[in-house]
Amino acid sequence: MPVIDNSKVDKFEIPGIVHQTLAGHKKDGLGSVEVWRQTIAPHTGTPMHRHDCEEVIVILSGRARLTVNGVVSEFGADSTIIVPRNAVHQLDNIADEPMLLFSALGMAPVRVAAPDGAPMALPWD
């Protein structure tokens, strides 16, 4: 049973987001799940996207706006979000402080696509 020191996991940055894959296909050989930690800067967010797997997101700090298939919700820390498979979604930090979250995605490696289905390249792939 491997134990991972998360402080030593590579960090990748895209505008407004710091990402770590804490467990996944590339370094751990997982075939059906990835676990991500992300910090989203104030007043920024993810692009609108989709993936062919379910996603569970746990918000540890910050305030968020979630858009899933056109439906908008707002919530704060200590919230869990369940994103259905292939749902077009976007998560925005609407607070003045960074938002910290963990995600579990039911696919490894996770393939992310734009709303129209065009593949989106991620720097951690």
Secondary structure, DSSP 8 states (H G I E B T S, - for coil): -----GGGS--EEETTEEEEEEE-HHHH--SS-EEEEEEE-TT-B--SBEESS-EEEEEEESEEEEEETTEEEEEESSEEEEE-TT--EEEEE-SSS-EEEEEEESSSS--EE-TTS-B---TT-
